[in-house]
Amino acid sequence: MKELTDLTTREASSLLQRGVISSMELTKASLEIIERLEPSIHAFITLTTELALKQARAADLRLKQARQDKSIPLPPLLGIPIVVKDVLCLKGIRCTAGSRILDNFTAPYTASAVQQLLDAGVVILGKTNTDEFAMGSSTENSGFGATKNPWDINRVPGGSSGGSAAAVCARYASLGLGSDTGGSIRQPASFCGLTGLKVTYGRISRYGLIAYGSSLDTVGALARNADDLFLAFKGMAGYDPMDATSSAEPLGDLNLNEQIDIKGLRIGIPKEYFIAGVQAEVNQAVRAAITLLESQGAVVNEVSLPHTAEALPVYYLIAPAEASANLARFDGVRFGLRATQTSMIEMYKQTRGHGFGSEVKRRIMLGTYALSAGYYDAYYGQAQKVRTLIKRDFDAAFQAVDVIAAPVAPSTAFLFGEHTNDPLAMYLEDVFTLPANLAGIPGLAFPTGFDQNNLPIGMQLMGAPYSEGLLLKTCHAYQQMTEHHLKKPALSTLLSTR
Amino acid sequence: MTQYESIIGLETHIQLNTQSKIFCSCKADSWLDAPNSNICPVCTGLPGVLPVLNRKAVEKAMLLASAMQAEIQPVSFFDRKNYFYPDLPKGYQISQYDMPLARGGFIDLPIPDSTGQNTTSYTRRIGITKLHLEEDAGKTKNIGGERQIDFNRCGVPLVEMVTGPDLRTAEEAAHYLFRLRQLLRWIDISEGDMEKGHLRCDANVSIRPVGVDYLNPKTEIKNVNSIDAVRDAISKEIERQIRETEAGQKIEAWTLEWDEDRGILKKMRSKETEADYRYFREPDLLALRIDDAWQNEVVSIQPELPLQRRQRFMNAYQLPEYDADILTSEKKLSDFFETATKAYPGDSKKISNWIMNDLLRILKDRNMQIDQMQLQPADLVEIITMVENGLINTSTGKSLIEKVEDSHQRPSEIVRSENLTRVSDESAIISACKEVLAENPTEVASYKAGKPTLMGWFVGQVMRKTKGKTDPEKAKEIFETLLH
């Protein structure tokens, strides 16, 4: 048998339900590998060992009862250890969003998506690292230190869900929860050789997700394959009365265990995504993956998304504008850091001045400016109009094709410090991912090869709203034929000597 | 000397009396509750929370919009109004900005003449420019160098309703608020108590020479929390603006604060330094869509409005304006009157008189609402009918109202059990009459000598003897037989 930590969610679930292994064994195996690798990786902001052991015990009890009484339903995630990005609230556990301003904040409630998984019986190992308030593409903006990429610890894991990506990549868990506002699940999935899903806006409740750009934020997951990701997706999706923007659109009947026929699937290649400046190996790997799908009967056509170039500036007006309001609540009055000052204005200034990192301050200023009287029409107002055009580009494209295939990021994982002095270069990391957020459509990233440095290369499939099933199926078909997703980083070199 | 007229517009904030808050399920009314006892992660703006719109708050706002003849918009939006203040948990208030729930609308305000007799001297149409929904903020108190914040009020639903610059005197502004408060209670969307902050008012005031049509810079008066204070503050401000204009000073667009205790206006800030609220669409809420079906369903429960009913009472029951005004001061009172008058074949004015002279006094004495009374409209009709039929006299009738309240019995039962009817036993009346005649031989002689006017005197004597319970007609009949 495989190492327990190498099991996929599906494999572990099957063994748990048959009583071959226990959730406690699985959880302890996870905690053990975390203990050994975490000093090198630093994927967590907060480890929840006690909670995990308690949940594993409870899961084993449920599993035992269900084995005795067949009428008790067995959710596939029952007893599965997972990691949760530290932007999702979990009652009684510190929740920092990667910011020092929330260093001492304990969430008094649980995010809806997390609660759904808890109800299904998952075991939560800890809260993973993130760029501060999910603003970044490398975890270098975290107030708690950067996470290392298990494929090469001199490189970033991507971001902002870099902690969850590194954790799944390093076999801490088979599933990691993340959030994606402009690429924050797909880009780290790409950098860590994982399969990561950004859902349709509204598909998974945002209640309990610390907001960054409210009209762009989505909760999603990272896994090692599409099948596991499907289990996580199914576990979290659905209408939530606590989120007015959540949708009741049915998931559709999906079974990824069956052989999936992609004959006749119409794949669009957006010419605006295959441009100069993209690493040649990335281009090649993505092209090769498309060719493979084509060889299985998919129909490939070029499509145009004419407003792609505008997506970046539009995103960097809308997301910071919304963030400038979303982050106003971190004022030191009710929770989190509070500077001791006698004057109210000084208290605000000191609290926010010390609590927020420089990227967060930059975006608050950008957003405040974009919304200011006299500038609103030229910036925020105009950005909203162009956002509509970007949406229309996708609507038109999805008349002609079922999915759109493109690179996830212009390059593979970059070195620490490579972009930190150049915010614009960092923003360009999201150039292929943020259009899906602006359009509200789903996007799926998965590995399609490795570059000369043995770093994973990711491809992205985008689909019409609520087509997560189709994206997962297509990816699953690809993963049935390939082994990129099965490759594992050389973790033994990372073992810490105790 | 130049004649000036004042131009006044009012911006009112109306706290809706919904059970729960506008974006979460916390209890909305915290009047009797300890600070920070009706709060949750949503209304205190903890990280990660989202608002969910309370349908009831929308419906109450729709009722007000419909009562003001405003146009309910099929699509409206919520926006974020950004500013920092410790009692504003999210750092922004969820409000409606450029696409409010309702636009337009008006109220025709009857302005009474100065005699105080509630006779309308003219009607002023006050336009409504905008009516929107928003959430309330918390309350801040400064105690002993400490800032104490109560978040209970955060998220209580408010309607902001703004009039055009259509009011011309402080008196009209007071009347507008009086009629608005009456309406809010009438359609049951707010308690409308200014002292408790259910109804808040800011007044925009400017002056101009009579005859011109331009508008001068206006000042805004804030923090006025009673109708009298609004009247006083506006009067003071009009006087000030005239005085300064006459002295050659320019009126600047200040924000003023009314100091209730000292009865003076204080300058809060210049308009130029006002915050930029950086409004933008609230991404956490969907567009508010109100289709015809929903609107019809809500508006169908709208009762006849107070000013309409007031007019109808004048027309249908020939009530004087004064009576109609008082009887329609509250919906329940007007319902009581109307039920009573419909059950009473006689003059409606008689019902009105009994209500205004007796019922209202008793309600006031007992600090009660009309619907808390034992006395039902049918009981009042029964009492009045008994008086009319001579079964009881007027003072007995009036005392019956109190007796119904105390005994919880119907009027006719009380009359029977307490033997309050006039004496109708003929033998008792005959013996009383005989006694009167025996005791007054002189008058009997005069009567017989041709002084028939003494009949009334004889009847009066019997009434006195029987403590008013004798039917005077019956007594007269008996005297005529006895003296024949």
HADDOCK unambig.tbl for C-alpha pairs under 7 A between the chains (distance, minus, plus):
assign (segid A and resid 207 and name CA) (segid B and resid 48 and name CA) 6.00 0.50 0.50
assign (segid A and resid 207 and name CA) (segid B and resid 49 and name CA) 5.55 0.50 0.50
assign (segid A and resid 207 and name CA) (segid B and resid 50 and name CA) 5.96 0.50 0.50
assign (segid A and resid 208 and name CA) (segid B and resid 48 and name CA) 4.14 0.50 0.50
assign (segid A and resid 208 and name CA) (segid B and resid 49 and name CA) 5.57 0.50 0.50
assign (segid A and resid 209 and name CA) (segid B and resid 48 and name CA) 4.58 0.50 0.50
assign (segid A and resid 210 and name CA) (segid B and resid 47 and name CA) 5.24 0.50 0.50
assign (segid A and resid 210 and name CA) (segid B and resid 48 and name CA) 3.88 0.50 0.50
assign (segid A and resid 211 and name CA) (segid B and resid 48 and name CA) 5.72 0.50 0.50
assign (segid A and resid 214 and name CA) (segid B and resid 283 and name CA) 5.89 0.50 0.50
assign (segid A and resid 214 and name CA) (segid B and resid 284 and name CA) 6.52 0.50 0.50
assign (segid A and resid 215 and name CA) (segid B and resid 283 and name CA) 5.34 0.50 0.50
assign (segid A and resid 242 and name CA) (segid B and resid 50 and name CA) 6.79 0.50 0.50
assign (segid A and resid 242 and name CA) (segid B and resid 52 and name CA) 6.38 0.50 0.50
assign (segid A and resid 243 and name CA) (segid B and resid 50 and name CA) 6.12 0.50 0.50
assign (segid A and resid 243 and name CA) (segid B and resid 52 and name CA) 6.63 0.50 0.50
assign (segid A and resid 244 and name CA) (segid B and resid 52 and name CA) 5.61 0.50 0.50
assign (segid A and resid 244 and name CA) (segid B and resid 284 and name CA) 6.77 0.50 0.50
assign (segid A and resid 244 and name CA) (segid B and resid 285 and name CA) 5.86 0.50 0.50
assign (segid A and resid 244 and name CA) (segid B and resid 286 and name CA) 6.79 0.50 0.50
assign (segid A and resid 245 and name CA) (segid B and resid 284 and name CA) 6.42 0.50 0.50
assign (segid A and resid 245 and name CA) (segid B and resid 285 and name CA) 6.46 0.50 0.50
assign (segid A and resid 245 and name CA) (segid B and resid 286 and name CA) 6.48 0.50 0.50
assign (segid A and resid 325 and name CA) (segid B and resid 82 and name CA) 6.75 0.50 0.50
assign (segid A and resid 325 and name CA) (segid B and resid 91 and name CA) 6.93 0.50 0.50
assign (segid A and resid 325 and name CA) (segid B and resid 92 and name CA) 6.80 0.50 0.50
assign (segid A and resid 328 and name CA) (segid B and resid 90 and name CA) 6.27 0.50 0.50
assign (segid A and resid 328 and name CA) (segid B and resid 91 and name CA) 4.78 0.50 0.50
assign (segid A and resid 329 and name CA) (segid B and resid 45 and name CA) 6.75 0.50 0.50
assign (segid A and resid 329 and name CA) (segid B and resid 89 and name CA) 6.02 0.50 0.50
assign (segid A and resid 329 and name CA) (segid B and resid 90 and name CA) 4.39 0.50 0.50
assign (segid A and resid 329 and name CA) (segid B and resid 91 and name CA) 5.10 0.50 0.50
assign (segid A and resid 333 and name CA) (segid B and resid 86 and name CA) 6.31 0.50 0.50
assign (segid A and resid 371 and name CA) (segid B and resid 278 and name CA) 5.17 0.50 0.50
assign (segid A and resid 372 and name CA) (segid B and resid 276 and name CA) 6.80 0.50 0.50
assign (segid A and resid 372 and name CA) (segid B and resid 278 and name CA) 5.32 0.50 0.50
assign (segid A and resid 373 and name CA) (segid B and resid 276 and name CA) 6.44 0.50 0.50
assign (segid A and resid 373 and name CA) (segid B and resid 278 and name CA) 6.55 0.50 0.50
